Amino acid sequence: MLAKRQDQAILSARETQFVTHGALNIVESAIYCGVRCAAIESGVRDGKLRGRRLGRNVIILRSDLDAFLAALDIIPAHTPPSILRRREERSLGT
């Protein structure tokens, strides 16, 4: 069954088969994205991720989840100044 460890869903290979349909609940969405449930819940709460009510459950369409992920900022590569300095010194041969 489903075991939670610090808000992170851990599922067996058999249980991950349910993630193949078009609408996902919070736990399935978190598994799909590889994040904690709280990250999905805050995205829905902040209005950045479209969630729909189905009874007491919140469901998220896979297409909405993919659009949300595609809209996230891309993190630029960052090399600390100390490393850049070292690389420059090595290239100059000092």
ChimeraX attribute file (.defattr): number of C-alpha atoms within 10 A of each C-alpha:
attribute: neighborCount
match mode: 1-to-1
recipient: residues
	/A:1	8
	/A:2	9
	/A:3	11
	/A:4	11
	/A:5	7
	/A:6	8
	/A:7	14
	/A:8	16
	/A:9	17
	/A:10	15
	/A:11	15
	/A:12	10
	/A:13	7
	/A:14	8
	/A:15	11
	/A:16	13
	/A:17	10
	/A:18	10
	/A:19	16
	/A:20	11
	/A:21	9
	/A:22	12
	/A:23	17
	/A:24	21
	/A:25	21
	/A:26	20
	/A:27	23
	/A:28	21
	/A:29	23
	/A:30	20
	/A:31	19
	/A:32	16
	/A:33	15
	/A:34	11
	/A:35	15
	/A:36	17
	/A:37	20
	/A:38	14
	/A:39	15
	/A:40	23
	/A:41	18
	/A:42	12
	/A:43	14
	/A:44	17
	/A:45	12
	/A:46	10
	/A:47	10
	/A:48	14
	/A:49	20
	/A:50	17
	/A:51	22
	/A:52	14
	/A:53	10
	/A:54	9
	/A:55	7
	/A:56	6
	/A:57	11
	/A:58	16
	/A:59	20
	/A:60	22
	/A:61	18
	/A:62	18
	/A:63	11
	/A:64	16
	/A:65	20
	/A:66	13
	/A:67	13
	/A:68	14
	/A:69	12
	/A:70	10
	/A:71	10
	/A:72	9
	/A:73	7
	/A:74	7
	/A:75	6
	/A:76	6
	/A:77	6
	/A:78	6
	/A:79	8
	/A:80	8
	/A:81	9
	/A:82	9
	/A:83	10
	/A:84	11
	/A:85	11
	/A:86	12
	/A:87	12
	/A:88	12
	/A:89	11
	/A:90	10
	/A:91	9
	/A:92	8
	/A:93	7
	/A:94	7
